[in-house]
Amino acid sequence: MAESDNIVVETAEKIFADLADPQTINNDRKDSWQAPLWQALSEAGLPLSWVPDDFGGSGASLADGFALLNAAGRFAVAVPLAETMLAGWLLAQAKITSPEGEMTVLPASPKDRITLDADGAVSGRARGVPFAKAAKHFAVLAHGKDGVSIALVDAAKARIETGLNVGYDHSDTVTLDKVQPVTIKPAKGFNQTNLMLMGGVARSLQIAGALESMLDISVRYSNERVAFEKKISKFQAVQHNLARLAGESAAALAAATSAADAIANAKAFDDEVYLEAASAKIRCAEAAEKGGAIAHQVHGAIGFTMEHILHRYSLRALAWRDDFGSESHWAVELGKLVANRGADELWPLVASR
């Protein structure tokens, strides 16, 4: 489906344009824009896009939801939209109805683990949880002696240590100490790696969207800024940098959308999906670092000021690199997959996509 024909994306972009203008938000020191934006998104059913109608959601396809996340990245939206979408999707894997309001997922790192006690309580510590402070509920993946379960947990029952990522958004530490879930059900055929891959692709799409905006902002600025009596876009060095930024943006978008397409059309999280999702997170994370540096170089000193909107995109893109596994983590894991399959299986795996 063409993006222009995607009613989910069109609806989201209209809401973002009306209520999430980056310059307006940048000048709002009291964050008064957040409540109206979240209300509009909720009324449109976007935070629960991936939740079937039977479980309290909108029933949008995976492809539509992924396109929505890319659009959110283009606006550097600083509300828990992606987190609530992921939480609703996780709950739906166990046929648990999603509640209203903001949610996020636990854990948000492949190194953390939540355990399920014999009495059905969940315990554990999850670091770097996006928007945990703002969430009303957590969708929790817990490991017990009989396998993996998915639980809906009241956020008020958890201990939350406030933290901020480099984009100044909440990245908190959540501790669960024998907390009884609102609902808990077994999740057959599901594991923590699946959740990390899904979260990684979500972040890859957001990074790709942010890079698109950084490119647009940088090109526009280069055509406005005059130095030595001519626009800086006429200088060969600036043109070269903008071409590099365009290349990083295109590479990130291609990797992220390919991974999203793989998940949307796959029947399971198999090796092909693993290859696509891990590769997308690695490539998009690299693009966030390189692309952000180029964009700031084009802008010079003004791009580093808090008054300029560029940092809203560059800092969030850098922050999203670490969520659900950094590029270093996925590079190691992808290397293990290739090594375990053997040299003769590498080309068939790559060529299958």
C-alpha positions, 0 to 999 in steps of 0.5 A: 500500500502506498503511504499516501493511501494509508489512512492510519499514517494520514491521520497520524500526520495530521495530528502531529502537524496540528499538535506536535509542531517541533518548534512550538514544542521546543518553545513550550517549557511547561510541556502543555502540548503533551496532554492534547496530543495524547488525547488526540492520538487516543481518540484516533485509536493510534496507541492501540493500533496493533491490538485486535478489536476483540481486545480493546484495540484498533485492529490495524495491520502490522504494516500500518503500525510500522508506517505510523512509527516512521511518521512519529520519528519524522516528528520526533514525537516525545510521548509513549506512542511506540511504547504503548503500541509495543505493549498492546502488541505484547499483551495481544500475543497472550490474548490479554485485553489492553487497558486505556492510557499510556503503557510501556514494556518490560524489559526493554533490554536483552540483558534484563529479565523479569521472573515469575514466582510460583504464586504468580507474582513477578519480580525483577529489575529493568533498566532503561525503560522508555516512559516508565514514569508516564505509564499507567500499566506495564506489559511484562514478559516474565520467565517462570519454571514452566516457560514464558508468560505475559502479564499486565501490571499496574505501574503504581505497584512498581518502584520507579527510579527516574532517569533521562536519556540523551534526548531528555526523555524518560528512560527509567529503572523499574523494580518489581518486587513480588508484584501480583499482575492484573492479568497473566497468561502463558505465551506459547512459542514466544520469547524475549528475543522476539520482543527485542526484535520487535522493539528494535525494528520500531526504533529503527523506523523512528530513527529513519524518520528522524534522519529524513527530517534532519536531512530536510532541515539541513537542506533548507538551512543550507539554502537560507544561510549566507556566508561569503556572499553566497548560500552555503549550499553552493559550497562543494564541501557542504554539498558533499556533506548533504549527499552523505546525509542523504545516503545515511537517511536512505540506507536507514529507511531501506533497512528499517522498512525491509525489516518491517516488511519481513515481520509483517509478512512472516508467520514466525520470528525465524532466522530470516526475520532475525537477520532483517531486524538485527541488521536494521537496528545495527545500520540505523544506529550507525546512521543515527551517529553519522547522520546526526554529526553531519546535520550538526556540522552543516548547521554549525554552532546554531544547531547545538543551541536549545532554541534550534529544533535540530537537537530534538531529532539528533538526540532522540535518534542517538537515544533510540540506538540503545533501546531494545539492544544496542548495535554492538549487542545485535552485531555480536548476536548476528555473528553468532547466528551466522557462525552457528549456521555455517559458512555454506548457509550464509549466502542462502540466508542473505539471498533469501531476502 
